Each structure stands twice: as structure tokens, then as C-alpha cells.
Amino acid sequence: MTYGEFEKRILGILEKPDTALAAIKPLLDDVKVDYEQIITLSEAKEKSDARIRDLQDTNMKLFLMQTCKVDHVQDDEEELEGQAATEAFIKKINKEEE
């Protein structure tokens, strides 16, 4: 229910004070339903926010692990060219086959 609808119903109850006690109960029931929905949605949002933060942290850790491995491999291996690169490649293949 929107704020305007609540306001209209409350003003309608106040205009007729003789029937106010009978009319206020359905209004309170509607307020309770809306309040419970707000609480449920707030809790779901908090859980979603926590899960999103956990996933972001996990993704960042995975990203950093991948970039660190690449940097580490690049630091250990130097760039070879020409004949030296070919010989290093052949040595590497021979070691893997053993």
C-alpha cells in the first residue's frame, strides 16, 4: 500500500469518529502486512549484500592469484631469440618426456 492510500484511509477514519474503532483494525492489519514485507526484504538485501561482498573478495583473490603466477613465470624466464630459443625449447621438450 502506498503512502497516499494510507493517508486517505486514516483521514477517512478520522472523519467518522463513531466508526473509527471498527475501521482501524483492517488498517492495522494492512500496516502489519506491509511492515513484515519491509522486514523480509531488508533481511534479504543484507544477505545479498554480504554474499556479493564475499564473491567480490573471492574474485579479487582469484584474479590476484592468476596475475601473480603470470608475473612470477615471466620473472623466472628470460626472453630468448633465434637459435637460443630453439635449443631451449628442445631441451624443455626432452625434459618433459623423461
C-alpha positions in Angstrom: 0.0 0.0 0.0 1.3 3.5 -0.8 1.7 6.4 1.5 -1.2 8.1 -0.3 -3.5 5.2 0.3 -2.6 5.0 4.0 -3.2 8.8 4.3 -6.6 8.5 2.6 -7.7 5.7 4.8 -6.6 7.4 8.0 -8.3 10.6 7.1 -11.4 8.6 6.3 -11.3 7.1 9.7 -10.8 10.4 11.4 -13.8 11.9 9.5 -16.1 9.4 11.1 -15.1 9.0 14.8 -18.2 6.9 15.5 -16.9 4.1 13.3 -13.2 4.6 14.0 -12.8 1.6 16.2 -14.3 -0.7 13.7 -12.3 0.8 10.8 -8.9 1.0 12.4 -8.5 -2.8 12.8 -8.3 -3.5 9.0 -5.9 -0.6 8.6 -3.6 -2.0 11.3 -3.7 -5.4 9.6 -2.6 -3.8 6.3 0.1 -1.9 8.1 1.3 -5.1 9.7 1.5 -6.9 6.3 3.5 -4.1 4.8 5.8 -3.9 7.8 6.5 -7.6 7.6 7.3 -7.3 3.9 9.7 -4.5 4.6 11.5 -6.5 7.2 11.7 -9.6 5.0 13.1 -7.5 2.1 15.6 -5.8 4.3 16.9 -9.1 5.6 17.1 -10.5 2.1 19.0 -7.4 1.0 21.5 -7.7 3.8 22.1 -11.4 3.0 22.5 -10.5 -0.7 25.0 -7.7 0.1 27.0 -10.0 2.3 27.1 -12.7 -0.5 28.1 -10.1 -3.1 30.9 -8.8 -0.9 32.1 -12.4 -0.4 32.0 -13.1 -4.1 33.8 -9.9 -4.9 36.6 -10.8 -2.4 36.8 -14.3 -3.9 37.0 -12.9 -7.4 39.7 -10.4 -6.4 41.8 -13.2 -4.7 41.4 -15.4 -7.8 42.4 -12.5 -10.1 45.4 -11.7 -7.9 46.5 -15.4 -7.9 46.4 -15.5 -11.6 48.3 -12.3 -12.2 50.9 -13.2 -9.6 51.5 -16.6 -11.2 52.0 -14.9 -14.6 54.3 -12.3 -13.2 56.3 -15.0 -11.4 56.7 -17.1 -14.5 57.7 -14.1 -16.6 60.4 -13.1 -14.0 62.0 -16.5 -14.0 62.1 -17.0 -17.7 64.1 -14.6 -19.9 63.3 -13.9 -23.5 65.3 -15.9 -25.9 65.6 -15.3 -29.6 66.7 -17.3 -32.6 68.9 -20.3 -32.1 69.0 -20.0 -28.3 65.2 -20.1 -28.2 65.1 -23.2 -30.4 67.7 -25.0 -28.2 65.9 -24.1 -25.0 62.6 -25.3 -26.5 64.1 -28.7 -27.5 65.7 -29.1 -24.0 62.4 -28.4 -22.4 60.6 -31.0 -24.5 63.3 -33.6 -23.8 62.9 -32.9 -20.0 59.1 -33.3 -20.1 59.4 -36.7 -22.0 61.7 -38.1 -19.3 
